[in-house]
Amino acid sequence: NLYKRFYLYFTMTEIIEDKKEIDKIINEKIKGKELIFTAHYRLSAAEKGIEDKKVKEIFSQFDKVYLIEKEILKYGDVGYELFYKLSSNTDFSIATCPQEDRLIIIHAVEYKRSLDKRFKKK
């Protein structure tokens, strides 16, 4: 639809909430790839106190992914930020960039608040 294309053109971000579309992205772009933790990720994770072990543990719990933010990154790559619902008051996101048989982990964030405003939900 025209609005969606207009929105994507200016923000270069798409919010995907449809479970079938989420599963398709996970199966085609995310699952089964070698995880690569970047220097940027390491610095960000250290600042937030997030350990690799926790990210790896949460990462494969694809049944808990309720939303994906698809974004065109700085150099034209497509990034996917997976949002996991861990409990009623805890969400976790892992930003990724698929590259052939590898999956670059860009950052991980634990949220102890509602993300409804971020996704403009009422």
Salt bridges, closest charged atoms under 4 A:
GLU14 OE2 - LYS4 NZ 3.21
GLU17 OE2 - LYS121 NZ 2.99
ASP23 OD1 - LYS19 NZ 3.49
ASP52 OD2 - ARG42 NH1 2.29
GLU69 OE1 - ARG118 NH2 2.95
GLU81 OE2 - HIS107 NE2 3.19
GLU81 OE1 - ARG118 NH2 3.53
ASP91 OD1 - LYS85 NZ 2.81
GLU110 OE2 - LYS54 NZ 3.17
